[in-house]
Amino acid sequence: MVNRVTAPQGLIPGRSKYGITVVGVKRPQTDFTYATPETVIERGDLLIVSGPTKLVEKFAAIA
């Protein structure tokens, strides 16, 4: 399943909060980068996430 989500600004949410893992971030006009605990989400970022389908869909609905 692939969802394009425009991320809210701030630190990447952890697995404990949403039950998903943010694998990477794609910023406009830049290459994909792997997410780290220090990665900060900026307006317009696309997140690459992994997790159970229902939890990914729930996360996508709030972003």
Secondary structure by P-SEA (a helix, b strand, c coil): cccccccccccccccccccccccccccccccbbbbcccccccccccccccccaaaaaaaaaac
